Amino acid sequence: MQGVLCSLSGMEFVSGTGGRRLDYVRRGRGAPLLLIQGMAGHHEFWGDELLSALEARFDIVAYDHRGIGRGDRADEPFTVADLADDAAAVIASVGWTDAHVFGISLGGMVTQELVLRHPDLVRSIALGCTWAGGPRGVISETSRRMVDAIATRDVEHGVRTSFEANLSRRYAAQEPGALELYRRRALSVKVPVPVVLMQWAAAQAHDTTARLGAVDVPALILHGSADAGIPRENALQLHDLLPAAQLEIFENAGHLFWWEDPERTAALLIAQSTG
């Protein structure tokens, strides 16, 4: 799965499976850290608050999934395993032999498949606000409403519904500019509706419950207790499947727990990489 960096009209891309161009950002220096975003997410969703707290300790690469941003179109359905192969190609593209990996939501599912399919590429995993799928997995109606809102192509309806699904009421009440910040970040990168719907289908089919016992790298599970989209029961299930993993619950935080507490998120990632 050879990958190379490439450019087009002065824009830099990282190479995914089959040479597919993927948009990305890179910053910091230190141990390699691959960041994998969730459904309808992109590199701007990590936020400068988290990246600034990490860049002194990590060489950070945050890429966008196929079909997102300035990269190549994605017109054919894909699986979470396909996205994991993209992640493996990204690691090769940037010149790393392996990396610490932090994936959230859909990106957490990709991280699970990545460590199972390409274990030699992964130093440690951090699974944020995600699930293992299977019969015990719980996806709430809030997530379904968010997808339905995005599917309407009504931008403001999609932004407001996603904001309410992703951030806790506590955070929204304490941060008067939270909705505008969310709107600005969400709309800063092109996210085609058909790609989001394919991501949703891939997430629904995800199931690693019978295979996670094979994971033998350090694992960290991070979840907000007020996550309205992927309830905290999924974190507890992941911990059952990965009993050696460190479980950290962010009390009263929503799905985007790292927005609500970037300092704690960064501290946990740093501690895992040096432990």
C-alpha positions, 0 to 999 in steps of 0.5 A: 500500500505504497503512498506518496505526497503529491501536489496540484496547483501548489496545494499539498495532498497526502495519498490514500488507497490507490493513490487517491488524493486526500486533504491534510494538515501537518504541524508540530514535532515529536512522536508521530500522531495520526488524527482521524475525524468522524462522520461529516468531520474534517481537519478543522474540527480538531480545533487550534486549542487541541492542536496547540496543546499537542504540537510540542510533543507530536508530529501531527497529521490530520487528514480528511476522509475520501471525498472531503475537502479538496481531495479526490471525489468519492462516488462509490460506496465504501466500508470502514475497512476501506477507510482504514486502508486509506489511513494505512496509506496516509502513514506511508505517504508522510514517511512514517513507519508507524504512529500513535492514532487518535480517532473519534466517532467514525474515525474511532471505528477506522482506528479499530480496523486500522490496528486490526488490519495493519497492526505493525503500523500502530503504536497505540490507539485512542478511541474517542466517542465511538463504538464497536458495533454489533448487537450491543452497540447503541446509536441514538435517534439524535444521530439519525436526526442529524443525518436526516438534517444533513440530507435535506441540504438545508445548510442552516438546519444541518448546522444547528441540528449537528451543533445540538447533537455534538456539543453538550447543553452545558457547553453551549450555555457557557460559551455564548459564541459556541454556535458561531464557532461551530458554524464557521468550522463546519462550513470551512471545508467542503463536505458533500452530502452523498459522502456523509450518507456513505459514511453513515452506511459504513458506520452502521455496518461496522462490527469489530466485537469478535476481533478486538481481543487481538489488539495488543497495543496500548489503548485509551477510550475517551467518551463524554457522559452527555454524548447524545449521538453515541451514548456512553454505553458504547465506551463501556462495551469497548472497555469490556472488549479491551479490558486492558484499555484505560477508560476516561469519561468526560463528565457532562461533556458531549460528543465533541468532548475535546472541544469542551476539554482540550487540555485534558484530552491532550494530557491523556494523549501525551501520557499514553504516548510516553507511558 
